[in-house]
Amino acid sequence: MNSTMVRRVTLSIALTAALAGVTACNSSGSSGSSGKDDKAGHKSATRVSPIAALRSAERSTDGADSARVESTTTMGSLMSMKSGGVMGWGNGLTGDMTITYTGGTMADTMRKMGSTSMEARYLPDAYYARMGDTFARQAGGKHWLRYGYDDLAKFGGGSGALLKDQAQNSSPNQSVKLLLASGDVRKVGEETVRGARTTHYAGTVDVADFAARSSHLTARQLADMKKQFTTAGITTETVDIWVDGKDLLVKAVSKAEMTGGTMSATTYYSDYGVKVSAAAPPAGDTEDFTDLLKKQGVTPGSGDTSTGSGTSS
C-alpha cells in the first residue's frame, strides 16, 4: 500500500464512516417506497394536521436521547454500505456502530486491506474507525484511526464544515425538521413498519436552503458548501418518515440525485433510551489521521487528500 493509497483511504473512510453515523441520526442523503415489510394499516382515531403531528414527533424524538439504529446507504458507484449499533444525541453525537461496505469502489478498497467491515465509535469531538490488521501493518501498526471533526471541516471545505456541524448537533429528528422545512409536507397514510403502527409523511427539501437555515456555518462556509453541492449535482432531496403512536420516529428514507448517481439512505430506529457507553480506544493503538497524512508527506489543508477511489497511483 503506497502513500497515495494510504491518504486516499484515510480520508475516504473518514467521510463515508462519518456519513454512516450522521445518516443514522439524520437519514439525510432511498426512495419513498415503504418497503416489503411495510403494509397499509390502521386509521387514525383523530385528525391532526401534518405540521402539528411532526412538531410533536420532533419534541418526542429529541427528548429520547438515544436509540438502536439500522441503516443502509448508497452513494452512486462510490459505495453501498450497511451499519448497525446504538447512537446517542443527548450531549453531542455518541455511539458504537458496525459498518460493512457491501459494494462500490470503497468495498473494493476495503477488501484489499483485508476486511470490508469495521467498528466506528462516535464521541462529541471526533470519531474512531478500527481498521484491519493488513492496514495496521502498513500504516504504523495501530488499528484505530481518529478523525477530529475540526480536521474534517478543514479538509472538506463547506461540506466538511456541514458534516462537523451535523455530527455535533444531530438527532433523528433532523429528518422531521427536513420535512417541516420542505413547505410541501403531506400525510401519505397509515402503515405498519416492522410490527409497529405508524403514520407516513413525505416531502421534498431544497438541500442547500435547509443546510443554510439549520446549521451554524459561516457565510463563507455556506457559499463553499453550495458550490460543492452544485458541482455534485445535488439540489433537492425527497424525505419520507414513519412515526409511531408515541410520536417517535420508526423509519426514515431519503433520496437525492447526484452527477455521480443516486445518494440514498434508509434507517430504522428502535429501543429508544438504550444505554450508550462509547469510549475512545486505547491511545497506544490509535493514530490521528492528520498525523498519518503528515507521515505520508501530506500537509493538512494542502488539498492533496482526494477521496478518489482508493486505488494506487
Secondary structure, DSSP 8 states (H G I E B T S, - for coil): --HHHHHHHHHHHHHHHHHHHHHHHH-----S---TTEEE----SS---HHHHHHHHHHHHHHH-EEEEEEEEEETTTEEEEEEEEEE-TTS-EEEEEEEEEEHHHHHHHHHTT-SEEEEEEETTEEEEE--HHHHHHTTS--EEEEEHHHHHHHHHHHHHHHHHHHHH--THHHHHHHHHHS--EEEEEEEETTEEEEEEEEEEEHHHHHHHHS---HHHHHHHHHHHHHHT--EEEEEEEEETTS-EEEEEEEEEETTEEEEEEEEEESTT---------GGGEEEHHHHHHHTT--TTSS------S---
